[in-house]
Amino acid sequence: HPTINYHHPDPECDLDYVPNEPRKAKIDICLSNSFGFGGTNASIVLKRI
């Protein structure tokens, strides 16, 4: 999924953002973080086999 609502990049923070539209890519490993109120947090790492 793209990074939404990203319109003004900071030139001093040179990262490979994917702003406002998706980019096709073959993903072998991914990390998904979910942060909730009150400390309800979870992370999952998935790897293609």
Buried (B, 14 or more C-beta within 10 A) or exposed (E): EEEEEEEEEEEEEEEEEEEEEEEEEEEEEEEEEEEEEEEEEEEEEEEEE
